[in-house]
Amino acid sequence: MRNRTVGINIRVTVTEKKKVTMLARKCGLSLSEYLRQRALGYEPGGHPPMEVFDVLDKLDEIAEQCSAQTGAAIYAQTDRMRDLLIGCN
């Protein structure tokens, strides 16, 4: 772990702080980590809403009701979508 001992202070408007805080939260990062990544040229990815994963879980439930071949095809696609969603960060 890095030993971060030096601070950088910047001034922003209330609106700017709210926006940056919201963007950091969407990426699952602290405000400091979000700003650090942006300043160093990284573009943090956002997290998809939990409802997206709920839909994929529901598709898995539907797959259980299908024939083995159809169910396997649905499972393969939902697994692929989960991998893409999780790997987007």
C-alpha positions as protocol buffer text, in pm:
chain_id: "A"
residue {
  index: 1
  type: MET
  ca { x: 0 y: 0 z: 0 }
}
residue {
  index: 2
  type: ARG
  ca { x: 121 y: 347 z: -81 }
}
residue {
  index: 3
  type: ASN
  ca { x: 202 y: 592 z: 193 }
}
residue {
  index: 4
  type: ARG
  ca { x: 5 y: 898 z: 87 }
}
residue {
  index: 5
  type: THR
  ca { x: 113 y: 1187 z: 305 }
}
residue {
  index: 6
  type: VAL
  ca { x: 79 y: 1489 z: 77 }
}
residue {
  index: 7
  type: GLY
  ca { x: -255 y: 1657 z: 17 }
}
residue {
  index: 8
  type: ILE
  ca { x: -383 y: 1864 z: -274 }
}
residue {
  index: 9
  type: ASN
  ca { x: -659 y: 2111 z: -199 }
}
residue {
  index: 10
  type: ILE
  ca { x: -892 y: 2248 z: -465 }
}
residue {
  index: 11
  type: ARG
  ca { x: -1193 y: 2477 z: -449 }
}
residue {
  index: 12
  type: VAL
  ca { x: -1517 y: 2386 z: -624 }
}
residue {
  index: 13
  type: THR
  ca { x: -1876 y: 2504 z: -617 }
}
residue {
  index: 14
  type: VAL
  ca { x: -2139 y: 2315 z: -421 }
}
residue {
  index: 15
  type: THR
  ca { x: -2286 y: 2192 z: -749 }
}
residue {
  index: 16
  type: GLU
  ca { x: -1948 y: 2072 z: -875 }
}
residue {
  index: 17
  type: LYS
  ca { x: -1884 y: 1883 z: -552 }
}
residue {
  index: 18
  type: LYS
  ca { x: -2224 y: 1714 z: -569 }
}
residue {
  index: 19
  type: LYS
  ca { x: -2163 y: 1608 z: -928 }
}
residue {
  index: 20
  type: VAL
  ca { x: -1812 y: 1474 z: -864 }
}
residue {
  index: 21
  type: THR
  ca { x: -1930 y: 1296 z: -549 }
}
residue {
  index: 22
  type: MET
  ca { x: -2215 y: 1135 z: -746 }
}
residue {
  index: 23
  type: LEU
  ca { x: -1975 y: 1022 z: -1021 }
}
residue {
  index: 24
  type: ALA
  ca { x: -1739 y: 872 z: -761 }
}
residue {
  index: 25
  type: ARG
  ca { x: -2027 y: 689 z: -593 }
}
residue {
  index: 26
  type: LYS
  ca { x: -2144 y: 549 z: -929 }
}
residue {
  index: 27
  type: CYS
  ca { x: -1796 y: 402 z: -975 }
}
residue {
  index: 28
  type: GLY
  ca { x: -1787 y: 261 z: -624 }
}
residue {
  index: 29
  type: LEU
  ca { x: -1491 y: 482 z: -530 }
}
residue {
  index: 30
  type: SER
  ca { x: -1422 y: 733 z: -259 }
}
residue {
  index: 31
  type: LEU
  ca { x: -1411 y: 1094 z: -371 }
}
residue {
  index: 32
  type: SER
  ca { x: -1032 y: 1101 z: -321 }
}
residue {
  index: 33
  type: GLU
  ca { x: -974 y: 782 z: -520 }
}
residue {
  index: 34
  type: TYR
  ca { x: -1202 y: 901 z: -800 }
}
residue {
  index: 35
  type: LEU
  ca { x: -1021 y: 1235 z: -826 }
}
residue {
  index: 36
  type: ARG
  ca { x: -682 y: 1063 z: -807 }
}
residue {
  index: 37
  type: GLN
  ca { x: -769 y: 824 z: -1090 }
}
residue {
  index: 38
  type: ARG
  ca { x: -909 y: 1102 z: -1308 }
}
residue {
  index: 39
  type: ALA
  ca { x: -607 y: 1324 z: -1244 }
}
residue {
  index: 40
  type: LEU
  ca { x: -373 y: 1040 z: -1344 }
}
residue {
  index: 41
  type: GLY
  ca { x: -559 y: 980 z: -1670 }
}
residue {
  index: 42
  type: TYR
  ca { x: -770 y: 678 z: -1575 }
}
residue {
  index: 43
  type: GLU
  ca { x: -1140 y: 660 z: -1653 }
}
residue {
  index: 44
  type: PRO
  ca { x: -1308 y: 465 z: -1374 }
}
residue {
  index: 45
  type: GLY
  ca { x: -1605 y: 260 z: -1488 }
}
residue {
  index: 46
  type: GLY
  ca { x: -1947 y: 272 z: -1331 }
}
residue {
  index: 47
  type: HIS
  ca { x: -2127 y: -10 z: -1160 }
}
residue {
  index: 48
  type: PRO
  ca { x: -2448 y: -133 z: -1314 }
}
residue {
  index: 49
  type: PRO
  ca { x: -2755 y: -106 z: -1089 }
}
residue {
  index: 50
  type: MET
  ca { x: -2839 y: -414 z: -880 }
}
residue {
  index: 51
  type: GLU
  ca { x: -3165 y: -444 z: -1075 }
}
residue {
  index: 52
  type: VAL
  ca { x: -2961 y: -559 z: -1375 }
}
residue {
  index: 53
  type: PHE
  ca { x: -2830 y: -854 z: -1174 }
}
residue {
  index: 54
  type: ASP
  ca { x: -3182 y: -921 z: -1042 }
}
residue {
  index: 55
  type: VAL
  ca { x: -3302 y: -956 z: -1402 }
}
residue {
  index: 56
  type: LEU
  ca { x: -3019 y: -1199 z: -1480 }
}
residue {
  index: 57
  type: ASP
  ca { x: -3113 y: -1403 z: -1172 }
}
residue {
  index: 58
  type: LYS
  ca { x: -3473 y: -1412 z: -1295 }
}
residue {
  index: 59
  type: LEU
  ca { x: -3352 y: -1537 z: -1635 }
}
residue {
  index: 60
  type: ASP
  ca { x: -3164 y: -1814 z: -1453 }
}
residue {
  index: 61
  type: GLU
  ca { x: -3489 y: -1910 z: -1279 }
}
residue {
  index: 62
  type: ILE
  ca { x: -3663 y: -1923 z: -1618 }
}
residue {
  index: 63
  type: ALA
  ca { x: -3379 y: -2138 z: -1752 }
}
residue {
  index: 64
  type: GLU
  ca { x: -3451 y: -2393 z: -1479 }
}
residue {
  index: 65
  type: GLN
  ca { x: -3799 y: -2438 z: -1627 }
}
residue {
  index: 66
  type: CYS
  ca { x: -3668 y: -2496 z: -1981 }
}
residue {
  index: 67
  type: SER
  ca { x: -3534 y: -2805 z: -2152 }
}
residue {
  index: 68
  type: ALA
  ca { x: -3173 y: -2896 z: -2072 }
}
residue {
  index: 69
  type: GLN
  ca { x: -3045 y: -2762 z: -2404 }
}
residue {
  index: 70
  type: THR
  ca { x: -3238 y: -2434 z: -2387 }
}
residue {
  index: 71
  type: GLY
  ca { x: -3157 y: -2389 z: -2018 }
}
residue {
  index: 72
  type: ALA
  ca { x: -2787 y: -2441 z: -2084 }
}
residue {
  index: 73
  type: ALA
  ca { x: -2797 y: -2179 z: -2362 }
}
residue {
  index: 74
  type: ILE
  ca { x: -2970 y: -1928 z: -2131 }
}
residue {
  index: 75
  type: TYR
  ca { x: -2722 y: -1998 z: -1850 }
}
residue {
  index: 76
  type: ALA
  ca { x: -2431 y: -1948 z: -2088 }
}
residue {
  index: 77
  type: GLN
  ca { x: -2566 y: -1610 z: -2197 }
}
residue {
  index: 78
  type: THR
  ca { x: -2648 y: -1487 z: -1845 }
}
residue {
  index: 79
  type: ASP
  ca { x: -2302 y: -1593 z: -1725 }
}
residue {
  index: 80
  type: ARG
  ca { x: -2147 y: -1407 z: -2020 }
}
residue {
  index: 81
  type: MET
  ca { x: -2349 y: -1094 z: -1937 }
}
residue {
  index: 82
  type: ARG
  ca { x: -2245 y: -1110 z: -1570 }
}
residue {
  index: 83
  type: ASP
  ca { x: -1880 y: -1142 z: -1672 }
}
residue {
  index: 84
  type: LEU
  ca { x: -1910 y: -841 z: -1902 }
}
residue {
  index: 85
  type: LEU
  ca { x: -2084 y: -634 z: -1636 }
}
residue {
  index: 86
  type: ILE
  ca { x: -1840 y: -719 z: -1361 }
}
residue {
  index: 87
  type: GLY
  ca { x: -1540 y: -675 z: -1589 }
}
residue {
  index: 88
  type: CYS
  ca { x: -1652 y: -328 z: -1704 }
}
residue {
  index: 89
  type: ASN
  ca { x: -1470 y: -157 z: -1411 }
}
